[in-house]
């Protein structure tokens, strides 16, 4: 089944009342999209046929009952469920959330068993996926437990990469989570990812301050002086090119970010607001640090435009291409790491 030339891209459909299935269909409507990868959508034939008819798409699905029946050159749909699903575009529905989790869990199992090479996830609604058996804030937290490694939300585009010290935690709690162990772990994850996933041999990293103006020598908080600066100094002593903390308010507007291979933000909005402002429509959410590759678009379910046929698939396409490139880079990195002579010659 595995094909050396074509990477198998597993796709979870996300919230069926959102724009996920629309951007999936648009991404693979052009037959040329199948030249470098083989998509496997984890949903059902009936559900995907509904969306094909609704959006009047000419896409052709190849329906299979198990992942081992994948056919290259086709848009494969694995039947994770067979019953009809009631779709109400733009609505928050706990039942729809259950289907999103069924798709995600089936795709993750296939990823763990090497039946697919990479996983690309369509957007979910973090509220309607919650249940007694699934109580994760989002994809990153679920995959951190399901897969091996130390996960990190890494927002990437061609000109900008931002990792987070803390991600889906309330702002009032963010600084309480930041300590020497966390900072060291996250920076180590970013360094490893830049080397193996992005083929950057000597990465240069900037770290944004926790407080405004890096605390102004303790006037606006002491966390930067007491925790962040001493930890960064220790990391520098180990020979890594890590700089900061930088005041976040002027860091992006002054284009300072262009001098670095990656930036580490202290909390969610400190990193994602500038990232989405600069790259929206082209950015990708990559879960770094795990033993498997997972990406997603940089937007949500977009209920307000769901079902209207106007969703932009650009970020989803970028997520597919990024997953493929990371998979190839990681494979090359492992090969050269195992063969020092090849590495020296390169």
Secondary structure, 3 states (H helix, E strand, C coil): CCCCCCEEEEEECCCCCCCHHHHHHHHHCCHHHHCCEEEEEEECHHHHHHHHHHCCCCCCEEEECCHHHCCCCCEEEEECCCCCCCCCCCCCCHHHHHHHHHHHHHHHHHHHCCCCCEEEECCCCCCCCCCCCCCCCCHHHHHHHHCCEEEEEEEECCCCEEEECCCCCCHHHHHHHCCHHHHHHHHHHHHHHHHHCCCCCCCEEEEECCCHHHHCCECCECHHHHHHHHHHHHHHHCCCEEEEEECHHHHCCCCHHHHCCEEEECCHHHHHHHHHHHHCCCCEEEEEEECCEEEEECCCCCHHHCCCCCCCCHHHHHHHHHHHHHHHHHHHHHHHHHCHHHHHHC
